[in-house]
């Protein structure tokens, strides 16, 4: 599943804009609905919108808790990526 947190590119072939809190809210709300409808057993996310998107984790983490925290499934958030190394859960 793709979560589009960044603003659209200004023109064809241009890079997308920065992520916004509004977009993160919208994506996570929609994701929560899909998780419930499809009866996911767990979900794993990166530190959404904080890399190329440019948002601060302290602003994004509470949104994950707000929109997905009520779900009765494990939610894994991978804070650090190391190429070739299995993530710790």
Secondary structure as GFF3:
##gff-version 3
##sequence-region A 1 89
A	DSSP	alpha_helix	21	38	.	.	.	ID=ss1
A	DSSP	beta_strand	42	46	.	.	.	ID=ss2
A	DSSP	alpha_helix	57	68	.	.	.	ID=ss3
A	DSSP	beta_strand	74	78	.	.	.	ID=ss4
###
